[in-house]
């Protein structure tokens, strides 16, 4: 939503190069002055599934609507992991759905939207019984390898997207044997969001090293706040945290992870060192009490309600700065910094956890496949997903967004652009998604236990070896 080789490392360099171009374009615009806007929000996963078949709202009366061509009525089923249709990526997706139906009156798009975990569970059921026409997918081995082996996705014509501005290399995770089966939506970057006003009011400084981060945890606790809100119950954010630490320790994650996974051998001492740093975070009280069983919504709520000073999450939540449901004093003061360097580690402050994640594909068994691909291609027109996403502060696209920059971006958008501008290396696919679905499940279901001390480092790494063994 792909194996890491030397070619893949070159791909990462190409990604940075193109994003650098976007960043330089932004820098020129920013010189004209910038103001922070306050409108929409981000897609927030929820702990309970939302009602499926969200009915799209009708187009406004004064919107141009294409005349009925007399074409036969078509119903498309869109299955998505974006249940919040009023904010963030879910809002963008729904805007495009509504516009497509307005321009194609013979088409009805029925949306079924579930939170991430419920989505993935039902996706497996659909893979057995018949997939909806257009679906969210992840271009990562842990998700896509089995999906492609099962033949449930339709092949796409890569030449159709030559003018769509995709970042070089961003499509690679959606291919098999050189054939394209999906399109990437995001360039994901992991960060510590923090409340700048809270930091200033309490005299706290953004940590430059990991040791400073852990020391700051005690200071924040003493002030009566949670240092970092962490979604530990679902496992994957902590696995990305571990990936972040591996990058700061080793300066490379892609090669050592793939080598360990392919050889079922995690004896490289850097893995144990990274896990120990995660344990150190628990020992320092960096995360909230009960983090190892709490979900995304709980962690985010701690931060957006002012109970936590920081929140570890991806760039897709940058639109918190525009979320009018968040108190103004908090949303206008949300900033971000990236995993600090580890003293003695080889990774630089400008080496960041970044990868191309979620996207969309079309069902191979769709009875309206032609219309489904037409809708997919419409979604990815640069003036749709990419433009709307940028205007609403919804993270970073897998397409070049430089032409949509106005100089009036939010402070969070500027921060993410600046870190890309300075990036010297990226992690690539996080370790939990770089192997089989069994490895993913193993990491995400055991990382809580090793972090809180109820499992030893040796036993944790042994479970990874077992999950990779042929």
HELIX and SHEET records of a PDB file:
HELIX    1   1 UNK A    6  UNK A   30  1                                  25    
HELIX    2   2 UNK A   88  UNK A  103  1                                  16    
HELIX    3   3 UNK A  116  UNK A  129  1                                  14    
HELIX    4   4 UNK A  141  UNK A  149  1                                   9    
HELIX    5   5 UNK A  158  UNK A  161  5                                   4    
HELIX    6   6 UNK A  172  UNK A  174  5                                   3    
HELIX    7   7 UNK A  196  UNK A  202  1                                   7    
HELIX    8   8 UNK A  210  UNK A  222  1                                  13    
HELIX    9   9 UNK A  236  UNK A  250  1                                  15    
HELIX   10  10 UNK A  254  UNK A  263  1                                  10    
HELIX   11  11 UNK A  269  UNK A  283  1                                  15    
HELIX   12  12 UNK A  291  UNK A  293  5                                   3    
HELIX   13  13 UNK A  296  UNK A  304  1                                   9    
HELIX   14  14 UNK A  315  UNK A  322  5                                   8    
HELIX   15  15 UNK A  328  UNK A  331  1                                   4    
HELIX   16  16 UNK A  369  UNK A  379  1                                  11    
HELIX   17  17 UNK A  385  UNK A  391  1                                   7    
HELIX   18  18 UNK A  402  UNK A  404  5                                   3    
HELIX   19  19 UNK A  411  UNK A  422  1                                  12    
HELIX   20  20 UNK A  431  UNK A  433  5                                   3    
HELIX   21  21 UNK A  437  UNK A  451  1                                  15    
HELIX   22  22 UNK A  457  UNK A  468  1                                  12    
SHEET    1   A 5 UNK A 107  UNK A 113  0                                        
SHEET    2   A 5 UNK A  74  UNK A  80  1                                        
SHEET    3   A 5 UNK A 134  UNK A 138  1                                        
SHEET    4   A 5 UNK A 358  UNK A 362 -1                                        
SHEET    5   A 5 UNK A 183  UNK A 184 -1                                        
SHEET    1   B 2 UNK A 175  UNK A 176  0                                        
SHEET    2   B 2 UNK A 179  UNK A 180 -1                                        
SHEET    1   C 4 UNK A 226  UNK A 229  0                                        
SHEET    2   C 4 UNK A 308  UNK A 314  1                                        
SHEET    3   C 4 UNK A 186  UNK A 195 -1                                        
SHEET    4   C 4 UNK A 334  UNK A 337 -1                                        
SHEET    1   D 4 UNK A 226  UNK A 229  0                                        
SHEET    2   D 4 UNK A 308  UNK A 314  1                                        
SHEET    3   D 4 UNK A 186  UNK A 195 -1                                        
SHEET    4   D 4 UNK A 354  UNK A 356 -1                                        
SHEET    1   E 4 UNK A 226  UNK A 229  0                                        
SHEET    2   E 4 UNK A 308  UNK A 314  1                                        
SHEET    3   E 4 UNK A 186  UNK A 195 -1                                        
SHEET    4   E 4 UNK A 396  UNK A 397 -1                                        
SHEET    1   F 2 UNK A 351  UNK A 352  0                                        
SHEET    2   F 2 UNK A 425  UNK A 426  1                                        
END                                                                             
